[in-house]
Each structure stands twice: as structure tokens, then as C-alpha cells.
Amino acid sequence: MARTVDKSKKCLSVVIPCFNEERTIYALLTRVLAQKSVGQVILIDDCSTDKSAEIIKQIKDSRIEYFLNTKNSGKGFSIAQGIKLCKLPFTVIQDADLEYSPEEYPRLLAPLLDGRADAVFGSRFLTYDSRRALYYWHRLGNDFLTTLSNIFTNLDLTDMETCYKFMRTEFAQKLDIQERRFGLEPEITAKLAKMRARVYEVPISYQGRTYAEGKKITWKDGFRAIYCIIKYNLKTRSKTYIK
């Protein structure tokens, strides 16, 4: 059984992949740094061509660790590199686009802090608050991918594709993420299931972007996700379990 963690201490490492987010990165970092639990912010710049790097460097906070990829390598690569650098008990992946709210960290951390969970997914569909209505076919696709993932993992999730995946860092650092784009979500889920992680879901609010506002996921990513669900779940089950 995992030990509980002192809630008064900074216990969270935040991994932020960033590519051309000059419109949101300042506000996002300000909100992340305002959270009492945050002790480390690892920002991986995937060779942004806008002013993202310039804006990031304007924020003077010792908790920020900025890294620039040698070439544009994809979100999954950036997250994999960031996770390796996490030093605190818990890790979260935070997109830079303000679709997800850092103010919800306390509720998402709760099952980890008291030792109930090894991973916590923020579900956009177990909503308790306002949610921007966007694309029906995205929702239908998400439901299909989550159901398919659940069939293989035997986890009863409502939102496998969520960005908000909080994990005990010892679990996160055993993931060995291979996917470079959005296939990383089913990959992470499959690997956590193989590690027999105790996975919880917590409702979150969601302020989705339109394509005009910078949304990057496409129908091709959906087909890749199907492939990843099958690939990572059918691989030989890991013999390494974390107590």
C-alpha cells in the first residue's frame, strides 16, 4: 500500500509540452505556479517558431525548468523527456492550451495524497461544472476509443483520452513512452493497467478549443489510437508491479 503524503508540502511535478502556444503559455504558467502543490514545472519546447520561448523566459520562478528539443519531435517525445526529469512524488501532464484548469489540481491529487490511487484521470464527461459544447463526432470518437481501451484493459473509464493523468512518479517513470503524437494516451493507459495501477477518475471542467483557435488533433490520430490500443495491450504483460 502506498504511503500518504503530507498535503502541506509541494509534491507535484508538472510536465508541460509546448509547441507554438504564445497566446496561452503565460496565463497557463501563472495559473500552474499559483497552485500550492506545485514544486517543479518542466517545460519542454518542441522547437516553437513563435514567441513561446521568449514569453516563458520572462517568468522568473525557480520552479520552472525549460528545455528545448533539438528538433520538432512531437508531444509524446516531449512528455517522455519531461517525465524523466520529475523529482517529486507525483507527476501530471499539463497541456499549454488552457483547455484544462490547474485550479482543479487539489481534487485530482486527493486520491493520490491519501494513498488510495496510483493514477488519477480527469474525466471531461463526469462533469460537475460548465463544459464548452464543441464537436459531436469528437465525443463519439472518444467514447468509441475509451470503450475499446476498456475492453482490453478491463478498466471502467469514461475518458481514456483525457490529458489530465496524474500519477505516482515511480509509475510515470516506468512508462517508457514510445508514441510521438496523441497515441500516447492509450499507450499510457495500457501500460498503467499492465502495472496493475489503482486508477481513479475525478470529474473536471473542460474548455475545448476549436481548430481556428489552435486545436491540433485530427481524424488520423483516431486511427492511430485504435492501433495503439491493440498494440500496447497485446504486448507481453509486464512482470514488474509496483507495491
Backbone bond lengths (Angstrom), bond angles and torsions (degrees), N, CA, C in turn:
res aa  C-N    CA-C-N  psi(-1)  N-CA   C-N-CA  omega(-1)  CA-C   N-CA-C  phi
1 M - - - 1.447 - - 1.520 109.95 -
2 A 1.334 116.90 133.52 1.462 120.42 -179.04 1.520 110.70 -68.60
3 R 1.319 115.24 145.22 1.452 119.81 177.56 1.526 110.10 -78.21
4 T 1.327 116.10 149.71 1.452 120.16 176.41 1.525 109.24 -75.11
5 V 1.326 115.68 160.46 1.461 122.14 -177.89 1.512 109.19 -120.07
6 D 1.313 117.06 142.05 1.456 122.83 178.89 1.525 109.80 -60.45
7 K 1.324 116.98 117.21 1.460 121.95 -176.35 1.518 113.21 -68.33
8 S 1.308 117.85 -16.86 1.464 120.95 -178.27 1.522 112.24 -82.78
9 K 1.344 117.83 -10.82 1.458 121.35 -176.39 1.529 111.27 -98.10
10 K 1.320 115.37 155.03 1.465 120.86 175.38 1.522 107.51 -74.09
11 C 1.298 115.94 116.59 1.471 120.57 -170.95 1.515 113.59 -126.72
12 L 1.335 118.09 2.22 1.455 120.91 -169.73 1.524 112.45 -117.11
13 S 1.339 115.47 126.88 1.465 122.63 169.71 1.528 107.62 -98.06
14 V 1.328 116.71 128.66 1.460 122.28 -177.71 1.527 108.73 -110.13
15 V 1.327 116.27 120.68 1.458 121.68 178.08 1.525 108.85 -100.81
16 I 1.335 116.63 119.51 1.455 121.78 -176.97 1.529 110.28 -119.64
17 P 1.342 117.93 106.03 1.463 119.82 171.71 1.521 108.70 -78.76
18 C 1.315 116.41 137.91 1.465 119.31 -175.49 1.518 111.12 -136.15
19 F 1.323 116.02 129.30 1.460 120.93 171.92 1.528 108.46 -144.33
20 N 1.317 115.96 109.49 1.467 123.27 177.34 1.537 112.50 54.87
21 E 1.320 115.18 59.48 1.465 121.03 179.89 1.530 111.22 -118.41
22 E 1.329 117.64 40.21 1.456 120.96 -176.22 1.529 112.95 -61.98
23 R 1.317 117.06 -25.05 1.467 119.83 -178.14 1.525 113.23 -76.10
24 T 1.336 116.74 -23.13 1.467 118.73 -172.59 1.523 114.74 -124.41
25 I 1.333 118.47 -16.54 1.461 119.79 -168.09 1.525 113.26 -64.10
26 Y 1.320 118.66 -35.85 1.470 119.84 179.73 1.523 110.68 -65.10
27 A 1.330 116.06 -48.32 1.472 119.84 -179.66 1.519 110.60 -63.16
28 L 1.323 116.65 -40.53 1.453 120.44 -179.50 1.520 111.34 -62.62
29 L 1.329 117.78 -48.57 1.461 120.92 -179.49 1.519 111.43 -63.20
30 T 1.312 117.21 -39.16 1.465 120.74 178.23 1.524 110.68 -59.96
31 R 1.316 116.63 -42.59 1.462 120.98 -179.12 1.522 111.77 -71.90
32 V 1.327 117.34 -38.55 1.467 120.76 178.20 1.520 110.34 -64.09
33 L 1.324 117.16 -46.66 1.460 121.76 -177.50 1.522 112.83 -67.33
34 A 1.317 116.80 -18.76 1.468 120.83 178.97 1.528 112.50 -78.00
35 Q 1.332 117.20 -10.81 1.464 120.53 -177.90 1.527 110.34 -81.92
36 K 1.315 116.50 128.44 1.465 122.03 -173.85 1.522 112.73 -62.77
37 S 1.329 117.61 -26.28 1.464 121.04 -176.26 1.529 113.06 -79.67
38 V 1.322 117.17 -14.98 1.464 121.11 -171.67 1.526 111.50 -81.63
39 G 1.337 115.50 119.05 1.459 119.96 178.67 1.509 113.42 -116.20
40 Q 1.340 117.37 -10.18 1.458 121.80 -178.08 1.531 108.98 -152.78
41 V 1.329 116.48 130.07 1.458 122.22 177.02 1.525 107.73 -123.11
42 I 1.318 116.24 112.22 1.464 122.05 -178.46 1.521 107.65 -104.04
43 L 1.317 115.82 110.29 1.453 120.79 -175.97 1.527 109.16 -108.23
44 I 1.331 115.66 117.73 1.456 121.88 -178.46 1.527 108.81 -107.11
45 D 1.325 115.85 110.57 1.460 122.71 -179.38 1.529 108.77 -89.02
46 D 1.330 115.76 116.89 1.464 120.71 -176.64 1.527 110.95 -88.83
47 C 1.346 115.24 51.76 1.472 122.59 178.43 1.530 111.63 62.94
48 S 1.313 116.34 52.12 1.463 121.15 177.04 1.530 110.16 -58.66
49 T 1.326 115.90 143.26 1.462 121.00 178.97 1.527 112.28 -105.69
50 D 1.333 116.74 1.90 1.465 120.69 177.54 1.525 108.76 -103.05
51 K 1.323 117.86 -152.77 1.460 121.97 -176.12 1.530 113.58 -95.12
52 S 1.330 117.34 17.54 1.465 120.15 -177.42 1.521 112.19 -55.36
53 A 1.324 117.77 -49.10 1.466 121.46 -177.44 1.517 111.40 -61.52
54 E 1.318 116.45 -42.55 1.472 121.61 179.35 1.523 110.87 -60.64
55 I 1.314 116.38 -41.98 1.468 121.05 -179.20 1.519 110.60 -68.54
56 I 1.321 116.71 -43.39 1.464 121.02 -179.77 1.518 111.16 -58.47
57 K 1.312 116.08 -43.44 1.465 121.00 -176.24 1.520 113.12 -70.88
58 Q 1.326 117.32 -12.24 1.459 121.30 176.20 1.526 112.20 -76.33
59 I 1.325 116.46 -19.75 1.465 121.16 -178.25 1.520 108.89 -89.03
60 K 1.308 116.40 115.08 1.459 121.41 -177.35 1.531 109.66 -98.17
61 D 1.303 116.04 99.82 1.463 121.72 178.37 1.520 107.07 -149.30
62 S 1.309 116.61 127.14 1.461 121.13 -174.89 1.527 112.71 -65.69
63 R 1.312 116.91 -14.95 1.470 119.52 -179.82 1.528 112.25 -77.66
64 I 1.335 117.15 -17.90 1.469 120.70 -177.95 1.525 110.63 -82.39
65 E 1.317 115.73 127.37 1.465 122.72 174.07 1.523 106.82 -119.60
66 Y 1.316 116.25 113.75 1.465 121.74 -174.28 1.524 110.64 -103.23
67 F 1.342 116.28 131.73 1.455 121.73 178.81 1.526 109.05 -133.78
68 L 1.314 115.61 140.83 1.466 121.93 179.78 1.524 109.20 -114.06
69 N 1.333 116.83 122.21 1.461 120.34 176.35 1.529 110.07 -62.98
70 T 1.320 117.10 148.28 1.460 120.66 179.60 1.524 112.06 -70.81
71 K 1.337 116.58 -22.98 1.459 122.25 174.14 1.517 108.37 -153.32
72 N 1.320 116.71 162.67 1.454 120.96 178.39 1.519 109.30 -66.32
73 S 1.339 116.64 115.16 1.468 120.78 -170.19 1.517 114.11 -124.01
74 G 1.329 118.05 -3.68 1.455 120.29 177.20 1.518 113.90 101.36
75 K 1.328 114.63 158.54 1.465 121.83 -177.54 1.522 112.32 -61.04
76 G 1.322 116.85 -43.39 1.460 120.17 -177.92 1.512 112.15 -61.88
77 F 1.325 116.14 -42.45 1.464 120.44 178.40 1.520 110.19 -61.41
78 S 1.337 117.00 -44.86 1.465 121.30 -179.63 1.522 110.99 -60.84
79 I 1.324 116.64 -43.35 1.461 120.42 -179.72 1.527 110.45 -65.83
80 A 1.330 116.75 -42.01 1.468 120.18 179.46 1.524 110.75 -59.97
81 Q 1.336 116.75 -42.01 1.464 120.11 178.96 1.524 110.94 -67.07
82 G 1.327 116.60 -39.80 1.455 120.65 -179.21 1.513 113.26 -65.29
83 I 1.333 116.41 -41.45 1.462 121.09 -178.85 1.525 111.31 -60.89
84 K 1.320 117.01 -36.25 1.464 120.68 179.44 1.530 112.09 -59.91
85 L 1.336 116.38 -24.48 1.464 121.51 -174.62 1.529 113.45 -95.83
86 C 1.329 117.10 -2.76 1.466 120.72 -177.27 1.526 110.74 -68.77
87 K 1.335 116.06 135.58 1.458 121.60 -174.91 1.529 113.65 -118.82
88 L 1.325 116.89 -12.88 1.462 120.49 -174.43 1.529 111.03 -98.99
89 P 1.332 118.52 167.51 1.472 120.96 -173.05 1.526 115.06 -58.92
90 F 1.347 117.17 -31.81 1.457 120.14 -175.40 1.523 110.75 -125.56
91 T 1.325 114.87 151.52 1.461 122.61 -177.63 1.519 109.51 -130.14
92 V 1.335 116.21 140.70 1.455 120.81 172.57 1.518 109.25 -134.60
93 I 1.327 115.60 145.48 1.464 122.07 172.78 1.522 107.11 -94.92
94 Q 1.334 115.84 126.06 1.464 121.57 -177.26 1.523 109.39 -124.50
95 D 1.340 117.43 114.11 1.457 119.66 173.59 1.523 109.77 -66.90
96 A 1.329 115.65 155.17 1.466 120.64 -175.21 1.520 113.54 -92.80
97 D 1.326 117.31 7.13 1.468 120.02 -168.96 1.530 115.25 -99.10
98 L 1.323 117.75 4.43 1.477 122.75 177.47 1.530 113.96 69.08
99 E 1.336 118.06 16.82 1.461 119.30 173.67 1.527 110.74 -73.61
100 Y 1.328 116.10 -25.47 1.467 122.01 -178.28 1.530 109.17 -116.54
101 S 1.313 116.54 144.86 1.458 121.81 -171.36 1.529 113.02 -101.43
102 P 1.347 118.50 116.13 1.468 121.40 177.37 1.525 113.51 -61.63
103 E 1.325 117.10 -21.59 1.461 120.02 178.96 1.529 112.01 -63.40
104 E 1.322 117.38 -12.34 1.464 121.17 179.86 1.528 112.93 -93.37
105 Y 1.320 117.97 3.52 1.463 120.81 178.29 1.538 113.33 -52.49
106 P 1.341 119.00 -45.30 1.475 118.27 -176.56 1.525 113.80 -56.61
107 R 1.327 117.79 -42.45 1.468 120.19 -178.92 1.526 111.22 -69.82
108 L 1.331 116.49 -37.15 1.456 120.06 -179.82 1.526 112.24 -72.57
109 L 1.311 116.34 -29.96 1.464 120.80 178.77 1.523 112.92 -77.45
110 A 1.320 117.03 -24.25 1.468 121.00 -171.57 1.534 113.94 -50.94
111 P 1.347 120.08 -49.80 1.471 119.05 -179.46 1.526 113.06 -65.91
112 L 1.324 118.13 -23.55 1.462 121.86 176.72 1.523 110.76 -79.16
113 L 1.320 116.18 -42.56 1.457 121.11 -176.97 1.521 112.44 -63.48
114 D 1.322 116.56 -36.21 1.468 118.13 -178.35 1.528 113.31 -92.83
115 G 1.344 116.22 7.12 1.453 120.09 173.21 1.512 116.23 83.99
116 R 1.338 118.58 7.99 1.464 120.35 -179.60 1.519 112.68 -77.63
117 A 1.336 117.00 -33.64 1.463 121.47 -169.87 1.521 112.12 -122.67
118 D 1.328 114.72 156.92 1.460 122.18 170.76 1.528 110.04 -105.20
119 A 1.330 115.97 -23.06 1.461 121.73 177.82 1.523 108.51 -148.76
120 V 1.327 116.19 145.54 1.466 121.71 178.54 1.521 108.12 -131.92
121 F 1.330 115.93 123.75 1.458 121.70 177.15 1.525 108.68 -99.92
122 G 1.323 116.33 134.21 1.457 120.85 174.50 1.521 109.45 -87.03
123 S 1.321 117.58 113.39 1.459 121.32 -176.50 1.522 111.69 -90.80
124 R 1.328 115.35 125.17 1.467 120.88 177.04 1.519 111.68 -78.01
125 F 1.321 117.26 -9.60 1.464 120.90 -173.78 1.523 112.88 -110.20
126 L 1.337 117.60 -8.71 1.465 120.93 168.35 1.525 107.00 -95.32
127 T 1.309 116.40 57.14 1.460 120.59 -168.22 1.524 112.79 -73.95
128 Y 1.305 115.24 147.02 1.453 123.26 173.94 1.520 109.99 -124.23
129 D 1.339 116.88 -5.43 1.453 122.04 -172.90 1.529 108.37 -136.55
130 S 1.329 116.43 -171.51 1.454 121.29 -179.37 1.526 110.84 -66.51
131 R 1.326 116.20 148.71 1.456 122.27 177.61 1.511 108.54 -143.16
132 R 1.327 116.05 128.79 1.452 119.40 -179.46 1.530 110.04 -69.86
133 A 1.315 117.31 128.88 1.455 122.08 178.07 1.527 109.17 -82.98
134 L 1.334 116.05 119.36 1.459 119.34 -178.32 1.527 111.19 -122.39
135 Y 1.330 117.02 -102.95 1.456 120.31 -167.74 1.525 111.73 -105.79
136 Y 1.336 115.54 117.41 1.467 120.86 -179.39 1.522 111.14 -60.95
137 W 1.329 117.93 -41.79 1.455 120.34 -176.73 1.523 111.54 -68.14
138 H 1.338 117.00 -28.73 1.469 119.33 173.38 1.521 109.85 -65.11
139 R 1.324 116.41 -43.93 1.468 120.58 179.57 1.529 110.12 -62.97
140 L 1.337 116.37 -44.04 1.466 120.02 -179.73 1.529 109.94 -63.14
141 G 1.328 116.17 -41.94 1.459 120.29 178.33 1.514 111.79 -63.89
142 N 1.329 116.21 -40.41 1.464 120.76 178.67 1.525 110.52 -63.07
143 D 1.323 116.09 -43.40 1.472 120.09 178.81 1.526 110.80 -60.10
144 F 1.334 116.09 -42.38 1.463 120.10 -179.90 1.523 110.87 -64.16
145 L 1.340 117.05 -47.06 1.462 120.82 -178.26 1.528 111.19 -65.42
146 T 1.322 116.86 -39.50 1.461 120.05 178.64 1.525 110.82 -64.78
147 T 1.330 116.74 -43.36 1.463 120.53 178.91 1.527 111.10 -62.96
148 L 1.331 116.00 -44.24 1.462 119.91 179.15 1.528 110.56 -61.86
149 S 1.311 116.03 -43.22 1.466 120.62 177.35 1.519 110.59 -61.49
150 N 1.319 116.81 -44.29 1.466 120.83 179.96 1.529 112.26 -60.27
151 I 1.339 116.38 -37.18 1.465 120.49 179.19 1.526 110.19 -59.75
152 F 1.324 115.90 -41.23 1.459 120.20 -177.89 1.529 112.76 -79.53
153 T 1.346 117.19 -39.90 1.474 119.99 -174.57 1.521 113.08 -88.82
154 N 1.341 116.80 -20.13 1.462 122.92 -173.69 1.531 111.48 64.71
155 L 1.323 116.72 24.75 1.468 121.83 171.25 1.525 108.28 -96.25
156 D 1.316 117.14 140.87 1.464 121.54 -179.46 1.526 109.23 -96.67
157 L 1.330 116.57 73.29 1.467 121.72 -178.07 1.521 110.75 -96.35
158 T 1.327 115.97 154.06 1.468 121.28 173.55 1.518 112.17 -104.76
159 D 1.352 117.25 -14.75 1.468 120.04 -174.87 1.526 110.07 -152.91
160 M 1.333 115.63 76.40 1.460 120.67 179.19 1.520 111.70 -65.23
161 E 1.341 117.77 -30.60 1.462 122.25 -174.15 1.528 113.99 -82.77
162 T 1.304 118.21 3.56 1.456 120.48 -179.03 1.521 111.73 -61.04
163 C 1.327 116.03 144.38 1.471 120.38 173.11 1.516 110.84 -71.83
164 Y 1.333 117.22 -37.58 1.464 121.17 -174.50 1.519 111.06 -73.31
165 K 1.319 114.75 94.74 1.458 122.29 174.09 1.526 107.33 -123.35
166 F 1.319 115.76 103.20 1.459 122.51 176.66 1.526 107.58 -89.60
167 M 1.318 116.94 136.78 1.465 120.16 -177.36 1.519 111.16 -142.61
168 R 1.322 115.70 152.03 1.450 118.33 164.56 1.522 106.46 -62.19
169 T 1.312 116.97 134.12 1.464 120.89 -173.09 1.518 111.94 -60.26
170 E 1.318 117.83 -32.54 1.466 119.62 179.22 1.524 111.42 -64.25
171 F 1.338 117.64 -29.73 1.458 121.05 174.25 1.526 109.93 -75.18
172 A 1.331 116.30 -46.08 1.468 120.77 -177.85 1.522 111.30 -57.20
173 Q 1.328 116.45 -39.44 1.458 119.76 -175.50 1.524 113.16 -79.90
174 K 1.319 118.05 -2.04 1.462 121.77 173.08 1.534 112.41 -101.64
175 L 1.331 116.90 2.55 1.464 119.65 -175.88 1.525 113.41 -71.83
176 D 1.321 117.57 -34.59 1.470 121.79 -178.76 1.531 110.10 50.77
177 I 1.320 116.33 60.55 1.467 122.15 -175.14 1.523 111.56 -62.44
178 Q 1.336 115.87 128.59 1.459 122.51 -179.21 1.528 113.19 -105.73
179 E 1.329 116.76 -29.16 1.461 120.79 -175.83 1.520 111.83 -71.12
180 R 1.322 116.72 144.89 1.464 121.83 -177.34 1.523 113.34 -102.07
181 R 1.328 117.24 -21.83 1.459 119.57 178.14 1.525 109.89 -119.13
182 F 1.328 117.12 -137.60 1.453 120.36 -170.96 1.528 113.30 -80.06
183 G 1.325 117.23 -1.21 1.461 120.16 172.93 1.506 113.02 -66.86
184 L 1.321 116.28 -9.76 1.466 119.28 -178.65 1.524 112.21 -67.20
185 E 1.336 119.19 -25.84 1.465 120.44 -178.17 1.540 111.33 -65.40
186 P 1.336 119.17 -52.45 1.472 117.68 175.63 1.522 112.23 -66.36
187 E 1.328 117.82 -29.76 1.464 119.72 177.49 1.528 110.49 -63.90
188 I 1.333 117.27 -48.64 1.466 120.89 179.18 1.522 110.46 -59.70
189 T 1.333 116.50 -44.78 1.465 121.06 -177.86 1.523 110.93 -62.34
190 A 1.320 116.83 -45.07 1.459 120.39 180.00 1.521 111.47 -62.79
191 K 1.315 116.47 -42.02 1.462 119.95 -177.08 1.525 112.15 -71.64
192 L 1.338 117.39 -35.05 1.466 119.95 174.72 1.528 110.12 -64.41
193 A 1.335 116.43 -40.46 1.466 120.17 178.75 1.521 110.35 -63.01
194 K 1.326 117.39 -40.44 1.464 120.79 179.88 1.528 111.61 -67.51
195 M 1.339 116.12 -28.66 1.465 119.67 176.29 1.526 112.00 -82.41
196 R 1.336 115.21 2.14 1.475 121.30 -178.90 1.525 111.89 57.95
197 A 1.311 115.14 38.14 1.463 120.45 176.46 1.528 109.88 -66.99
198 R 1.307 115.31 143.88 1.468 121.04 173.16 1.524 106.81 -83.12
199 V 1.334 116.29 109.79 1.460 121.65 -173.64 1.528 110.49 -106.12
200 Y 1.327 115.51 128.17 1.463 122.13 175.52 1.526 109.32 -113.17
201 E 1.335 116.10 158.53 1.462 121.60 171.02 1.525 109.21 -120.00
202 V 1.324 115.75 143.44 1.458 122.62 177.78 1.531 107.87 -131.45
203 P 1.332 119.15 133.47 1.470 120.40 178.58 1.530 111.02 -63.27
204 I 1.321 116.37 140.75 1.461 121.22 175.31 1.526 109.49 -133.84
205 S 1.318 115.66 158.65 1.458 120.65 170.78 1.522 108.00 -81.57
206 Y 1.321 116.43 165.37 1.465 119.31 -176.91 1.514 109.41 -152.42
207 Q 1.330 115.51 126.40 1.465 121.15 179.56 1.532 107.96 -117.80
208 G 1.317 115.74 78.17 1.460 121.05 -174.15 1.517 113.09 -66.46
209 R 1.328 114.69 152.13 1.462 120.95 177.29 1.526 110.51 -97.76
210 T 1.320 116.08 155.41 1.459 121.65 170.67 1.526 108.22 -87.93
211 Y 1.320 116.86 170.91 1.463 119.94 176.73 1.526 110.51 -63.50
212 A 1.332 116.47 -35.09 1.464 119.99 178.86 1.529 111.24 -64.86
213 E 1.335 115.81 -27.88 1.464 120.75 -179.38 1.530 112.55 -89.61
214 G 1.328 117.20 -1.00 1.457 119.37 173.99 1.509 115.93 116.88
215 K 1.332 118.75 8.73 1.470 120.06 178.92 1.527 108.93 -62.51
216 K 1.349 116.88 135.54 1.462 120.46 -171.82 1.524 114.62 -108.62
217 I 1.318 119.39 -19.86 1.461 121.19 -174.91 1.527 110.89 -71.78
218 T 1.342 117.13 142.58 1.461 121.89 -178.82 1.527 109.88 -131.36
219 W 1.339 115.86 176.26 1.466 121.03 179.53 1.526 111.41 -61.35
220 K 1.338 117.13 -29.11 1.465 119.84 179.02 1.530 110.86 -62.99
221 D 1.336 116.09 -33.69 1.462 119.95 178.77 1.520 111.02 -66.66
222 G 1.330 116.67 -29.99 1.460 120.02 177.05 1.521 111.74 -64.68
223 F 1.322 116.79 -43.26 1.465 119.88 177.89 1.523 111.20 -66.36
224 R 1.332 116.28 -37.06 1.460 119.33 177.24 1.522 110.43 -64.34
225 A 1.336 116.26 -38.05 1.465 120.72 -179.94 1.530 110.68 -62.16
226 I 1.337 117.59 -40.42 1.471 120.91 177.46 1.521 109.59 -59.90
227 Y 1.323 115.28 -46.46 1.464 120.27 178.92 1.530 110.90 -58.98
228 C 1.340 116.05 -43.45 1.467 120.51 -177.48 1.524 112.11 -67.95
229 I 1.338 116.79 -37.21 1.466 119.86 177.65 1.525 109.60 -58.52
230 I 1.319 116.05 -46.23 1.459 120.38 -179.24 1.526 110.63 -69.21
231 K 1.317 116.33 -47.18 1.470 121.24 -175.65 1.525 112.39 -59.41
232 Y 1.337 116.86 -53.29 1.465 119.38 -171.74 1.520 113.52 -79.59
233 N 1.331 116.30 -19.47 1.464 118.11 175.83 1.516 112.68 -84.98
234 L 1.332 117.68 -26.36 1.455 120.30 -178.81 1.516 113.10 -89.88
235 K 1.331 117.00 -8.60 1.458 119.24 174.51 1.525 109.30 -63.93
236 T 1.320 116.58 155.57 1.463 121.14 -179.21 1.511 110.56 -53.49
237 R 1.319 115.60 130.22 1.466 120.85 -178.26 1.525 110.49 -60.78
238 S 1.338 114.81 134.45 1.457 120.04 -179.58 1.518 111.49 -63.48
239 K 1.325 116.99 139.77 1.461 121.72 176.89 1.517 111.75 -94.88
240 T 1.335 114.65 2.47 1.468 119.55 -178.40 1.518 109.75 -100.81
241 Y 1.304 118.04 106.57 1.456 122.36 178.76 1.519 108.85 -109.49
242 I 1.314 116.03 144.69 1.457 120.38 -178.29 1.506 108.67 -103.06
243 K 1.314 116.00 128.47 1.464 119.99 -179.56 1.523 110.66 -85.75
